[in-house]
Amino acid sequence: MTTPDMAPGALWGGRAPTAPLPTGVLTPRPSGALPGASGSLPSALPQPQPPAALTGSRLPTGGATTRGGQFTPEAARQDIPILQRPVNGRPVIWLDNGATTQKPRQVIETLASYYATANSNIHRGAHTLAREATDLYEGGRAAAADFLGAPSPDTVVLTRGTTEAVNLVAQTWGRANLGPGDEILVSALEHHSNIVPWQMIAKERRARVVPVPLLSDGSVDQEAYASLLSHRTRLVAISHASNVLGTVPPVREMTALAHRYGARVLVDGAQAVAHFPVDVQRLDADFYAFSAHKLYGPTGVGALYGKPEVLAAMPPWQGGGNMIDTVDFDHVTFAPVPHCFEAGTGHIAGVVGLKPAIDWLTSFDRDAVAAYESALLHYAEQALATVPGLEVLGTTPDKIAVMTFTLAGHAPMDIARWLDQAGIAIRAGHHCAQPSLRHYGLESAARASLALYNTAEEVDELVAALHQLQAQGGGHGG
């Protein structure tokens, strides 16, 4: 089903416009000249630290340091070709990072090189290209395992993304372990992909999905969470970072509490992994999932970490090639974990492209990236507060750089279309997280989501355009 959550625009990157703005629509405001704002973010690394709730995070050991660990947004921008593309006469400013991140040239070149020099199906092939493709594919798995702090590549299942990872756990672990009266606790922060699979398996197994409410600031109600846990709780599904509110729950503490009741915990890391380091062993998560395309990598590929003993006890989900050992008409034996969960030919090139995406991100000092994004978020929130009638949802201090907002007198889709005329890409709709929006009595909202390559100048352009939209008036409600 097509949803209204599909309205990115494009934007100009804090530089001088290359063509006039549409007549009567927008006029650029000088960078740092926003009313009430405290000035542009300095180019030097900022002092703010990552949110306190990021316990369980770590710097990847042995990560690449091609820039000596140095980070500046300008250094990151130099590697992103699409940021040079003009859209509506301006270089694109990409504030739709929550939907997907843009790709560094290292990823793009790796994909092209793979198809040009090493394309083959993997495993069991005796020829040179098959061996090379297999090595590259398994290298992607190993990179994902190291990135997550997993104990072994064998604890990482390669999937089409976070959505397939959650469905895999629901249809394998869930079918084998859920029964009548069992409960699955799901926070109201969740993306639909971490709600609907649990509803489907709960209906089949006569279990029950129990929502965990939010507080007014967009944080998970920890008192309610503790009171909802019981010996009926079989699994807790929680986002490491919300795609709508940016909230970063205290996942490590929530996991420890769930384990006291014998419950498993699945963490949706799709929005988290690009923003701060993750160590699944310190988090003690039973499952952790992410998507490559939100980590500066290709679309259509992701990873599911599972504790070794949990994966070993799970039956396969899909049947086919690549996941078997022997097949006869009266007997089948399966390949070992994790291959028994990877039926058919996967997105080989996507997995190959995952490694350079991880290498690119970890070539920067991850703590410096998190601090920069935190400071940029603070600057953006101050600047947006100068726009009359604009309200940002979610005020918890423990959040990633996501700003979902409403603007009095203007429907979210109209806001996105207006910004698109100035080349500014945001998202408008329900963001596949309707319970989060309904917590605020909304069905849709606009969202600007930041990444390490965004700048204060781009924030200035966003805020200036919103000022001009509000000054023009004539919205359609919303």
DRENDO-1510 file (C-alpha; in Angstrom, 1 decimal, always signed):
<recs>
REC; n; res; u; v; w
REC; 1; MET; +0.0; +0.0; +0.0 .
REC; 2; THR; +1.3; +3.4; -0.9 .
REC; 3; THR; +1.5; +5.8; +2.0 .
REC; 4; PRO; +1.9; +9.6; +2.2 .
REC; 5; ASP; +5.3; +9.1; +3.9 .
REC; 6; MET; +7.1; +9.6; +0.6 .
REC; 7; ALA; +7.8; +13.3; +0.1 .
REC; 8; PRO; +11.5; +14.1; +0.1 .
REC; 9; GLY; +12.7; +17.3; -1.6 .
REC; 10; ALA; +16.2; +18.5; -2.2 .
REC; 11; LEU; +18.2; +21.3; -0.9 .
REC; 12; TRP; +21.1; +23.6; -1.4 .
REC; 13; GLY; +24.2; +23.0; +0.7 .
REC; 14; GLY; +24.8; +26.2; +2.6 .
REC; 15; ARG; +26.5; +27.7; -0.4 .
REC; 16; ALA; +25.6; +30.6; -2.7 .
REC; 17; PRO; +22.7; +29.7; -4.9 .
REC; 18; THR; +23.6; +28.8; -8.5 .
REC; 19; ALA; +20.3; +30.1; -9.9 .
REC; 20; PRO; +17.6; +32.6; -8.8 .
REC; 21; LEU; +14.9; +31.2; -6.4 .
REC; 22; PRO; +11.5; +30.9; -8.0 .
REC; 23; THR; +9.9; +34.3; -8.2 .
REC; 24; GLY; +7.8; +35.2; -5.2 .
REC; 25; VAL; +8.7; +32.0; -3.4 .
REC; 26; LEU; +11.9; +32.3; -1.3 .
REC; 27; THR; +14.8; +34.5; -0.8 .
REC; 28; PRO; +18.0; +33.3; +0.8 .
REC; 29; ARG; +19.0; +34.6; +4.3 .
REC; 30; PRO; +22.7; +35.1; +5.1 .
REC; 31; SER; +24.2; +32.2; +7.1 .
REC; 32; GLY; +24.1; +32.8; +10.8 .
REC; 33; ALA; +21.6; +35.7; +10.5 .
REC; 34; LEU; +18.6; +33.9; +12.0 .
REC; 35; PRO; +16.5; +35.9; +14.4 .
REC; 36; GLY; +17.1; +34.8; +18.0 .
REC; 37; ALA; +19.7; +32.1; +17.0 .
REC; 38; SER; +23.0; +32.0; +18.7 .
REC; 39; GLY; +25.1; +32.1; +15.6 .
REC; 40; SER; +26.5; +29.4; +13.2 .
REC; 41; LEU; +28.1; +26.3; +14.6 .
REC; 42; PRO; +31.9; +26.7; +14.6 .
REC; 43; SER; +33.9; +24.6; +12.2 .
REC; 44; ALA; +36.0; +23.3; +15.1 .
REC; 45; LEU; +34.8; +20.2; +16.9 .
REC; 46; PRO; +32.1; +21.1; +19.4 .
REC; 47; GLN; +32.3; +20.3; +23.1 .
REC; 48; PRO; +28.8; +18.7; +23.8 .
REC; 49; GLN; +29.0; +15.0; +24.5 .
REC; 50; PRO; +26.8; +12.1; +23.3 .
REC; 51; PRO; +23.6; +11.6; +25.2 .
REC; 52; ALA; +23.9; +9.9; +28.6 .
REC; 53; ALA; +21.7; +7.1; +27.6 .
REC; 54; LEU; +24.2; +5.8; +25.1 .
REC; 55; THR; +25.6; +3.4; +27.7 .
REC; 56; GLY; +26.7; +0.2; +26.0 .
REC; 57; SER; +28.3; +2.1; +23.2 .
REC; 58; ARG; +32.0; +1.7; +22.3 .
REC; 59; LEU; +34.6; +2.7; +19.8 .
REC; 60; PRO; +35.1; -0.2; +17.3 .
REC; 61; THR; +38.4; -1.9; +18.0 .
REC; 62; GLY; +40.8; -2.0; +15.1 .
REC; 63; GLY; +38.7; +0.4; +13.0 .
REC; 64; ALA; +40.3; +2.1; +10.0 .
REC; 65; THR; +41.7; +5.6; +10.6 .
REC; 66; THR; +42.5; +6.8; +7.2 .
REC; 67; ARG; +42.1; +10.4; +8.4 .
REC; 68; GLY; +43.9; +9.7; +11.6 .
REC; 69; GLY; +40.6; +9.7; +13.4 .
REC; 70; GLN; +40.0; +13.4; +12.5 .
REC; 71; PHE; +36.5; +14.5; +11.8 .
REC; 72; THR; +35.0; +17.6; +10.2 .
REC; 73; PRO; +31.7; +17.7; +8.2 .
REC; 74; GLU; +33.7; +19.2; +5.3 .
REC; 75; ALA; +35.9; +16.1; +5.2 .
REC; 76; ALA; +32.8; +13.9; +5.1 .
REC; 77; ARG; +31.1; +16.0; +2.4 .
REC; 78; GLN; +34.0; +15.7; +0.1 .
REC; 79; ASP; +33.3; +12.0; -0.2 .
REC; 80; ILE; +29.6; +12.3; -1.0 .
REC; 81; PRO; +29.1; +12.9; -4.8 .
REC; 82; ILE; +25.4; +13.5; -4.7 .
REC; 83; LEU; +25.8; +16.6; -2.5 .
REC; 84; GLN; +27.2; +18.3; -5.6 .
REC; 85; ARG; +24.1; +17.6; -7.6 .
REC; 86; PRO; +21.9; +20.6; -8.4 .
REC; 87; VAL; +18.2; +20.2; -7.6 .
REC; 88; ASN; +15.8; +23.0; -8.6 .
REC; 89; GLY; +18.9; +25.1; -9.3 .
REC; 90; ARG; +20.8; +24.5; -6.1 .
REC; 91; PRO; +23.2; +21.9; -4.7 .
REC; 92; VAL; +21.2; +19.4; -2.8 .
REC; 93; ILE; +20.9; +19.7; +1.0 .
REC; 94; TRP; +19.9; +16.4; +2.3 .
REC; 95; LEU; +17.9; +16.5; +5.5 .
REC; 96; ASP; +16.1; +13.2; +4.9 .
REC; 97; ASN; +18.8; +11.0; +6.5 .
REC; 98; GLY; +16.3; +9.2; +8.7 .
REC; 99; ALA; +14.8; +7.7; +5.5 .
REC; 100; THR; +18.2; +6.9; +3.9 .
REC; 101; THR; +21.7; +8.3; +4.0 .
REC; 102; GLN; +23.7; +9.4; +1.0 .
REC; 103; LYS; +26.6; +7.2; -0.1 .
REC; 104; PRO; +30.3; +8.0; -0.1 .
REC; 105; ARG; +32.3; +7.4; -3.3 .
REC; 106; GLN; +34.1; +4.5; -1.6 .
REC; 107; VAL; +30.9; +2.6; -1.5 .
REC; 108; ILE; +29.9; +3.6; -5.1 .
REC; 109; GLU; +33.3; +2.6; -6.5 .
REC; 110; THR; +33.3; -0.7; -4.6 .
REC; 111; LEU; +29.9; -1.7; -6.1 .
REC; 112; ALA; +31.0; -0.8; -9.6 .
REC; 113; SER; +34.3; -2.6; -9.2 .
REC; 114; TYR; +32.6; -5.7; -7.8 .
REC; 115; TYR; +30.2; -6.0; -10.8 .
REC; 116; ALA; +33.1; -5.2; -13.2 .
REC; 117; THR; +35.7; -7.6; -11.8 .
REC; 118; ALA; +34.3; -10.2; -9.3 .
REC; 119; ASN; +30.6; -10.8; -10.0 .
REC; 120; SER; +29.7; -14.4; -9.2 .
REC; 121; ASN; +27.4; -16.4; -7.1 .
REC; 122; ILE; +28.9; -17.4; -3.8 .
REC; 123; HIS; +29.7; -20.5; -1.8 .
REC; 124; ARG; +30.5; -23.9; -3.3 .
REC; 125; GLY; +31.9; -22.5; -6.5 .
REC; 126; ALA; +35.2; -24.0; -7.5 .
REC; 127; HIS; +36.2; -21.2; -9.9 .
REC; 128; THR; +38.2; -18.1; -9.2 .
REC; 129; LEU; +35.4; -15.6; -9.4 .
REC; 130; ALA; +33.2; -17.6; -7.0 .
REC; 131; ARG; +36.0; -17.7; -4.5 .
REC; 132; GLU; +36.7; -14.0; -4.8 .
REC; 133; ALA; +33.0; -13.1; -4.5 .
REC; 134; THR; +32.6; -15.4; -1.5 .
REC; 135; ASP; +35.6; -13.8; +0.3 .
REC; 136; LEU; +34.1; -10.4; -0.4 .
REC; 137; TYR; +30.7; -11.4; +0.9 .
REC; 138; GLU; +32.0; -13.0; +4.0 .
REC; 139; GLY; +34.2; -10.0; +4.5 .
REC; 140; GLY; +31.0; -7.9; +4.7 .
REC; 141; ARG; +29.6; -10.2; +7.3 .
REC; 142; ALA; +32.9; -10.0; +9.4 .
REC; 143; ALA; +32.9; -6.2; +9.1 .
REC; 144; ALA; +29.3; -6.1; +10.4 .
REC; 145; ALA; +30.2; -8.3; +13.3 .
REC; 146; ASP; +33.2; -6.2; +14.3 .
REC; 147; PHE; +31.1; -3.0; +13.9 .
REC; 148; LEU; +28.5; -4.3; +16.4 .
REC; 149; GLY; +31.1; -5.8; +18.8 .
REC; 150; ALA; +29.7; -9.2; +18.1 .
REC; 151; PRO; +31.8; -12.2; +19.3 .
REC; 152; SER; +32.0; -13.9; +15.9 .
REC; 153; PRO; +30.8; -13.4; +12.3 .
REC; 154; ASP; +28.8; -16.6; +12.8 .
REC; 155; THR; +26.4; -14.5; +15.1 .
REC; 156; VAL; +25.5; -12.2; +12.2 .
REC; 157; VAL; +22.7; -13.2; +9.7 .
REC; 158; LEU; +22.7; -11.2; +6.5 .
REC; 159; THR; +19.2; -9.9; +5.6 .
REC; 160; ARG; +17.5; -7.5; +3.2 .
REC; 161; GLY; +17.4; -5.0; +6.1 .
REC; 162; THR; +15.9; -4.4; +9.5 .
REC; 163; THR; +12.4; -5.2; +8.4 .
REC; 164; GLU; +13.4; -8.7; +7.2 .
REC; 165; ALA; +15.5; -9.2; +10.3 .
REC; 166; VAL; +12.6; -8.5; +12.7 .
REC; 167; ASN; +10.3; -10.7; +10.6 .
REC; 168; LEU; +12.9; -13.5; +10.6 .
REC; 169; VAL; +13.0; -13.4; +14.5 .
REC; 170; ALA; +9.2; -13.3; +14.7 .
REC; 171; GLN; +8.7; -16.2; +12.3 .
REC; 172; THR; +11.5; -18.4; +13.7 .
REC; 173; TRP; +12.1; -17.6; +17.3 .
REC; 174; GLY; +8.5; -16.4; +17.8 .
REC; 175; ARG; +6.8; -19.4; +16.3 .
REC; 176; ALA; +8.9; -21.8; +18.3 .
REC; 177; ASN; +8.6; -19.9; +21.6 .
REC; 178; LEU; +5.3; -18.1; +21.8 .
REC; 179; GLY; +2.1; -19.6; +23.0 .
REC; 180; PRO; -1.4; -18.6; +24.3 .
REC; 181; GLY; -1.2; -15.9; +26.9 .
REC; 182; ASP; +2.4; -15.0; +26.3 .
REC; 183; GLU; +3.2; -11.3; +26.0 .
REC; 184; ILE; +5.4; -9.2; +23.7 .
REC; 185; LEU; +6.2; -5.8; +25.1 .
REC; 186; VAL; +6.6; -3.2; +22.3 .
REC; 187; SER; +7.4; +0.5; +23.0 .
REC; 188; ALA; +5.2; +3.2; +21.4 .
REC; 189; LEU; +8.4; +4.6; +19.8 .
REC; 190; GLU; +8.6; +1.7; +17.3 .
REC; 191; HIS; +8.7; +1.8; +13.5 .
REC; 192; HIS; +5.9; -0.2; +12.0 .
REC; 193; SER; +8.5; -2.9; +11.1 .
REC; 194; ASN; +9.0; -3.5; +14.8 .
REC; 195; ILE; +5.3; -3.7; +15.5 .
REC; 196; VAL; +3.4; -5.4; +12.7 .
REC; 197; PRO; +5.6; -8.6; +12.7 .
REC; 198; TRP; +4.8; -9.1; +16.4 .
REC; 199; GLN; +1.1; -8.5; +15.8 .
REC; 200; MET; +1.1; -11.1; +13.0 .
REC; 201; ILE; +2.9; -13.8; +15.0 .
REC; 202; ALA; +0.9; -13.0; +18.2 .
REC; 203; LYS; -2.3; -13.6; +16.4 .
REC; 204; GLU; -1.1; -16.9; +15.0 .
REC; 205; ARG; +0.2; -18.1; +18.4 .
REC; 206; ARG; -2.6; -16.5; +20.5 .
REC; 207; ALA; -0.1; -14.3; +22.3 .
REC; 208; ARG; -0.6; -10.6; +23.0 .
REC; 209; VAL; +1.3; -7.4; +22.0 .
REC; 210; VAL; +1.5; -5.0; +25.0 .
REC; 211; PRO; +2.4; -1.4; +24.2 .
REC; 212; VAL; +4.8; +0.4; +26.5 .
REC; 213; PRO; +3.7; +4.1; +26.7 .
REC; 214; LEU; +5.7; +7.3; +26.3 .
REC; 215; LEU; +6.1; +10.3; +28.6 .
REC; 216; SER; +5.3; +13.8; +27.4 .
REC; 217; ASP; +8.9; +14.4; +26.4 .
REC; 218; GLY; +8.9; +11.4; +24.1 .
REC; 219; SER; +10.9; +9.1; +26.4 .
REC; 220; VAL; +9.8; +5.6; +27.2 .
REC; 221; ASP; +7.9; +5.5; +30.5 .
REC; 222; GLN; +10.3; +3.4; +32.6 .
REC; 223; GLU; +7.9; +3.0; +35.5 .
REC; 224; ALA; +5.2; +1.7; +33.2 .
REC; 225; TYR; +7.7; -0.6; +31.5 .
REC; 226; ALA; +8.8; -2.1; +34.8 .
REC; 227; SER; +5.2; -2.6; +35.9 .
REC; 228; LEU; +4.2; -4.3; +32.5 .
REC; 229; LEU; +7.1; -6.8; +32.7 .
REC; 230; SER; +6.0; -10.2; +34.2 .
REC; 231; HIS; +6.7; -13.9; +33.8 .
REC; 232; ARG; +4.2; -13.8; +30.9 .
REC; 233; THR; +6.7; -11.5; +29.0 .
REC; 234; ARG; +8.5; -13.5; +26.4 .
REC; 235; LEU; +10.1; -10.8; +24.4 .
REC; 236; VAL; +10.7; -7.0; +24.5 .
REC; 237; ALA; +11.0; -5.1; +21.2 .
REC; 238; ILE; +12.7; -1.7; +21.5 .
REC; 239; SER; +14.3; +0.9; +19.2 .
REC; 240; HIS; +17.8; +2.0; +20.1 .
REC; 241; ALA; +16.8; +5.4; +18.6 .
REC; 242; SER; +13.4; +6.6; +17.4 .
REC; 243; ASN; +13.0; +7.6; +13.7 .
REC; 244; VAL; +10.4; +10.2; +14.7 .
REC; 245; LEU; +11.3; +11.6; +18.1 .
REC; 246; GLY; +15.0; +10.8; +18.1 .
REC; 247; THR; +14.6; +9.3; +21.5 .
REC; 248; VAL; +17.5; +7.1; +22.7 .
REC; 249; PRO; +16.0; +4.8; +25.4 .
REC; 250; PRO; +18.3; +3.3; +28.1 .
REC; 251; VAL; +18.4; +0.0; +26.2 .
REC; 252; ARG; +21.1; -1.6; +28.4 .
REC; 253; GLU; +19.1; -1.1; +31.6 .
REC; 254; MET; +15.8; -2.1; +29.9 .
REC; 255; THR; +17.4; -5.3; +28.6 .
REC; 256; ALA; +18.8; -6.2; +32.1 .
REC; 257; LEU; +15.3; -5.8; +33.6 .
REC; 258; ALA; +13.7; -7.9; +30.9 .
REC; 259; HIS; +16.2; -10.7; +31.5 .
REC; 260; ARG; +15.2; -10.9; +35.1 .
REC; 261; TYR; +11.9; -12.2; +33.9 .
REC; 262; GLY; +13.5; -14.6; +31.4 .
REC; 263; ALA; +12.4; -12.5; +28.4 .
REC; 264; ARG; +14.4; -12.0; +25.2 .
REC; 265; VAL; +15.1; -8.5; +23.9 .
REC; 266; LEU; +15.2; -7.4; +20.2 .
REC; 267; VAL; +16.7; -4.0; +19.6 .
REC; 268; ASP; +16.0; -2.1; +16.4 .
REC; 269; GLY; +19.2; -0.3; +15.6 .
REC; 270; ALA; +18.3; +1.0; +12.2 .
REC; 271; GLN; +18.4; +4.7; +13.3 .
REC; 272; ALA; +21.2; +4.3; +15.9 .
REC; 273; VAL; +24.2; +2.7; +14.2 .
REC; 274; ALA; +25.0; +5.7; +12.1 .
REC; 275; HIS; +25.0; +8.1; +15.0 .
REC; 276; PHE; +27.0; +6.4; +17.8 .
REC; 277; PRO; +29.1; +3.3; +18.4 .
REC; 278; VAL; +27.2; +0.1; +19.5 .
REC; 279; ASP; +28.5; -2.9; +21.4 .
REC; 280; VAL; +25.9; -5.7; +21.4 .
REC; 281; GLN; +27.7; -7.7; +24.1 .
REC; 282; ARG; +27.7; -4.8; +26.5 .
REC; 283; LEU; +24.1; -4.1; +25.7 .
REC; 284; ASP; +23.5; -7.8; +26.3 .
REC; 285; ALA; +20.9; -7.7; +23.5 .
REC; 286; ASP; +19.5; -11.1; +22.4 .
REC; 287; PHE; +18.9; -9.7; +18.9 .
REC; 288; TYR; +20.1; -6.5; +17.2 .
REC; 289; ALA; +19.2; -5.4; +13.7 .
REC; 290; PHE; +20.2; -2.7; +11.3 .
REC; 291; SER; +20.0; -1.7; +7.7 .
REC; 292; ALA; +23.0; -0.8; +5.5 .
REC; 293; HIS; +21.2; +2.1; +3.7 .
REC; 294; LYS; +20.9; +4.1; +6.9 .
REC; 295; LEU; +24.6; +3.5; +7.5 .
REC; 296; TYR; +25.9; +5.1; +4.2 .
REC; 297; GLY; +25.7; +1.7; +2.5 .
REC; 298; PRO; +23.6; +0.1; -0.2 .
REC; 299; THR; +19.8; -0.4; -0.1 .
REC; 300; GLY; +18.4; -3.9; +0.2 .
REC; 301; VAL; +20.9; -5.3; +2.7 .
REC; 302; GLY; +21.1; -5.4; +6.5 .
REC; 303; ALA; +22.3; -7.6; +9.4 .
REC; 304; LEU; +20.8; -9.4; +12.4 .
REC; 305; TYR; +22.9; -10.2; +15.3 .
REC; 306; GLY; +21.8; -13.0; +17.6 .
REC; 307; LYS; +23.3; -14.5; +20.7 .
REC; 308; PRO; +24.9; -17.8; +19.6 .
REC; 309; GLU; +22.8; -20.0; +21.8 .
REC; 310; VAL; +19.6; -18.3; +20.7 .
REC; 311; LEU; +20.4; -18.6; +17.0 .
REC; 312; ALA; +21.4; -22.3; +17.5 .
REC; 313; ALA; +17.9; -23.1; +18.9 .
REC; 314; MET; +16.0; -21.3; +16.1 .
REC; 315; PRO; +14.5; -23.3; +13.2 .
REC; 316; PRO; +15.1; -22.0; +9.6 .
REC; 317; TRP; +12.5; -19.6; +8.2 .
REC; 318; GLN; +12.7; -19.8; +4.4 .
REC; 319; GLY; +13.7; -22.9; +2.5 .
REC; 320; GLY; +15.8; -23.1; -0.7 .
REC; 321; GLY; +19.3; -23.1; -1.9 .
REC; 322; ASN; +22.3; -21.9; +0.2 .
REC; 323; MET; +20.7; -22.9; +3.5 .
REC; 324; ILE; +20.8; -26.6; +3.2 .
REC; 325; ASP; +23.4; -29.4; +3.8 .
REC; 326; THR; +21.6; -32.4; +2.2 .
REC; 327; VAL; +18.1; -32.8; +0.6 .
REC; 328; ASP; +16.2; -35.9; -0.1 .
REC; 329; PHE; +12.4; -36.4; -0.4 .
REC; 330; ASP; +12.1; -37.8; +3.0 .
REC; 331; HIS; +14.9; -36.0; +4.8 .
REC; 332; VAL; +16.6; -32.6; +4.9 .
REC; 333; THR; +19.6; -31.3; +6.9 .
REC; 334; PHE; +20.4; -27.7; +7.2 .
REC; 335; ALA; +23.6; -25.6; +6.9 .
REC; 336; PRO; +25.0; -24.3; +10.1 .
REC; 337; VAL; +24.2; -21.0; +11.6 .
REC; 338; PRO; +24.1; -18.3; +10.2 .
REC; 339; HIS; +23.7; -19.8; +6.7 .
REC; 340; CYS; +20.6; -21.8; +7.5 .
REC; 341; PHE; +18.8; -18.4; +7.7 .
REC; 342; GLU; +20.0; -17.2; +4.3 .
REC; 343; ALA; +17.9; -19.0; +1.7 .
REC; 344; GLY; +18.6; -18.3; -1.9 .
REC; 345; THR; +21.0; -15.9; -3.5 .
REC; 346; GLY; +21.2; -12.8; -1.4 .
REC; 347; HIS; +22.1; -9.2; -2.3 .
REC; 348; ILE; +25.8; -10.1; -2.8 .
REC; 349; ALA; +26.9; -6.7; -4.1 .
REC; 350; GLY; +25.0; -5.0; -1.3 .
REC; 351; VAL; +26.9; -7.0; +1.4 .
REC; 352; VAL; +30.2; -6.3; -0.5 .
REC; 353; GLY; +29.2; -2.6; -0.3 .
REC; 354; LEU; +28.5; -2.7; +3.4 .
REC; 355; LYS; +32.2; -3.1; +4.3 .
REC; 356; PRO; +33.4; +0.2; +2.7 .
REC; 357; ALA; +30.4; +2.0; +4.3 .
REC; 358; ILE; +31.5; +0.8; +7.7 .
REC; 359; ASP; +35.1; +1.5; +7.0 .
REC; 360; TRP; +34.2; +5.0; +5.8 .
REC; 361; LEU; +32.2; +5.8; +9.0 .
REC; 362; THR; +34.7; +4.3; +11.4 .
REC; 363; SER; +37.6; +6.2; +9.7 .
REC; 364; PHE; +36.3; +9.1; +11.7 .
REC; 365; ASP; +36.5; +9.5; +15.4 .
REC; 366; ARG; +33.0; +8.2; +16.4 .
REC; 367; ASP; +32.9; +10.2; +19.6 .
REC; 368; ALA; +33.7; +13.3; +17.7 .
REC; 369; VAL; +30.9; +12.6; +15.2 .
REC; 370; ALA; +28.4; +12.0; +18.0 .
REC; 371; ALA; +29.5; +15.3; +19.7 .
REC; 372; TYR; +29.2; +17.2; +16.4 .
REC; 373; GLU; +25.8; +15.9; +15.6 .
REC; 374; SER; +24.7; +16.7; +19.2 .
REC; 375; ALA; +25.9; +20.3; +18.9 .
REC; 376; LEU; +24.3; +20.6; +15.4 .
REC; 377; LEU; +21.0; +19.3; +16.8 .
REC; 378; HIS; +21.1; +21.9; +19.6 .
REC; 379; TYR; +21.9; +24.7; +17.2 .
REC; 380; ALA; +19.0; +23.5; +14.9 .
REC; 381; GLU; +16.5; +23.3; +17.8 .
REC; 382; GLN; +17.4; +26.9; +18.9 .
REC; 383; ALA; +17.1; +28.1; +15.3 .
REC; 384; LEU; +13.8; +26.4; +14.7 .
REC; 385; ALA; +12.4; +27.9; +17.9 .
REC; 386; THR; +12.5; +31.3; +16.2 .
REC; 387; VAL; +9.9; +30.2; +13.6 .
REC; 388; PRO; +6.5; +31.3; +14.7 .
REC; 389; GLY; +4.0; +28.5; +15.1 .
REC; 390; LEU; +6.7; +25.7; +14.8 .
REC; 391; GLU; +6.7; +22.9; +17.4 .
REC; 392; VAL; +9.3; +20.2; +17.6 .
REC; 393; LEU; +8.1; +16.8; +18.9 .
REC; 394; GLY; +10.1; +15.0; +21.5 .
REC; 395; THR; +12.2; +17.1; +24.0 .
REC; 396; THR; +14.1; +14.4; +25.9 .
REC; 397; PRO; +17.8; +15.3; +26.1 .
REC; 398; ASP; +18.8; +11.8; +25.1 .
REC; 399; LYS; +18.2; +11.8; +21.4 .
REC; 400; ILE; +19.8; +11.6; +18.0 .
REC; 401; ALA; +19.7; +14.5; +15.5 .
REC; 402; VAL; +16.1; +14.0; +14.4 .
REC; 403; MET; +13.6; +16.9; +14.5 .
REC; 404; THR; +10.0; +16.1; +13.7 .
REC; 405; PHE; +7.8; +19.2; +13.7 .
REC; 406; THR; +4.5; +20.8; +12.9 .
REC; 407; LEU; +4.0; +24.4; +11.6 .
REC; 408; ALA; +0.8; +26.1; +12.4 .
REC; 409; GLY; -1.4; +26.7; +9.4 .
REC; 410; HIS; +0.5; +24.4; +7.1 .
REC; 411; ALA; +0.1; +20.7; +6.3 .
REC; 412; PRO; +3.3; +18.6; +6.5 .
REC; 413; MET; +3.2; +17.8; +2.8 .
REC; 414; ASP; +2.8; +21.4; +1.9 .
REC; 415; ILE; +5.9; +22.2; +4.0 .
REC; 416; ALA; +7.9; +19.6; +2.2 .
REC; 417; ARG; +6.8; +20.8; -1.2 .
REC; 418; TRP; +7.7; +24.4; -0.3 .
REC; 419; LEU; +11.1; +23.4; +0.9 .
REC; 420; ASP; +11.7; +21.4; -2.2 .
REC; 421; GLN; +11.4; +24.5; -4.3 .
REC; 422; ALA; +14.5; +25.8; -2.4 .
REC; 423; GLY; +16.2; +22.4; -2.9 .
REC; 424; ILE; +15.7; +21.3; +0.8 .
REC; 425; ALA; +14.8; +17.7; +1.3 .
REC; 426; ILE; +12.8; +16.7; +4.3 .
REC; 427; ARG; +10.2; +14.0; +4.8 .
REC; 428; ALA; +6.5; +14.4; +5.5 .
REC; 429; GLY; +3.9; +11.8; +6.5 .
REC; 430; HIS; +3.4; +9.4; +9.3 .
REC; 431; HIS; +7.0; +8.1; +9.0 .
REC; 432; CYS; +5.9; +4.5; +9.4 .
REC; 433; ALA; +5.6; +5.2; +13.2 .
REC; 434; GLN; +1.9; +6.1; +13.7 .
REC; 435; PRO; +1.8; +5.3; +17.5 .
REC; 436; SER; +4.6; +7.8; +18.1 .
REC; 437; LEU; +2.7; +10.6; +16.3 .
REC; 438; ARG; -0.6; +9.7; +17.9 .
REC; 439; HIS; +1.0; +10.1; +21.3 .
REC; 440; TYR; +0.9; +13.8; +20.3 .
REC; 441; GLY; -2.5; +13.7; +18.7 .
REC; 442; LEU; -1.2; +13.8; +15.2 .
REC; 443; GLU; -1.5; +11.7; +12.0 .
REC; 444; SER; +1.4; +13.3; +10.2 .
REC; 445; ALA; +4.3; +15.7; +10.6 .
REC; 446; ALA; +7.4; +17.0; +8.9 .
REC; 447; ARG; +10.8; +15.7; +9.7 .
REC; 448; ALA; +14.3; +17.0; +9.2 .
REC; 449; SER; +17.0; +14.5; +10.1 .
REC; 450; LEU; +20.7; +15.3; +10.3 .
REC; 451; ALA; +23.8; +13.4; +9.5 .
REC; 452; LEU; +27.6; +13.9; +9.9 .
REC; 453; TYR; +27.8; +15.7; +6.6 .
REC; 454; ASN; +25.2; +18.3; +7.4 .
REC; 455; THR; +26.2; +21.9; +8.4 .
REC; 456; ALA; +25.0; +24.9; +10.3 .
REC; 457; GLU; +24.7; +26.7; +7.0 .
REC; 458; GLU; +22.2; +24.1; +5.8 .
REC; 459; VAL; +20.2; +24.5; +9.0 .
REC; 460; ASP; +20.2; +28.3; +8.4 .
REC; 461; GLU; +18.7; +27.7; +4.9 .
REC; 462; LEU; +16.0; +25.4; +6.3 .
REC; 463; VAL; +15.0; +27.9; +9.0 .
REC; 464; ALA; +15.0; +30.9; +6.6 .
REC; 465; ALA; +12.8; +29.0; +4.2 .
REC; 466; LEU; +10.3; +28.1; +7.1 .
REC; 467; HIS; +10.3; +31.8; +8.2 .
REC; 468; GLN; +9.4; +32.8; +4.7 .
REC; 469; LEU; +6.7; +30.2; +4.4 .
REC; 470; GLN; +5.1; +31.3; +7.6 .
REC; 471; ALA; +5.4; +35.0; +6.6 .
REC; 472; GLN; +3.6; +34.2; +3.4 .
REC; 473; GLY; +0.7; +32.4; +5.2 .
REC; 474; GLY; -2.0; +30.8; +3.1 .
REC; 475; GLY; -1.5; +27.2; +4.4 .
REC; 476; HIS; -4.0; +24.4; +4.1 .
REC; 477; GLY; -4.1; +23.6; +7.8 .
REC; 478; GLY; -2.5; +20.6; +9.5 .
</recs>
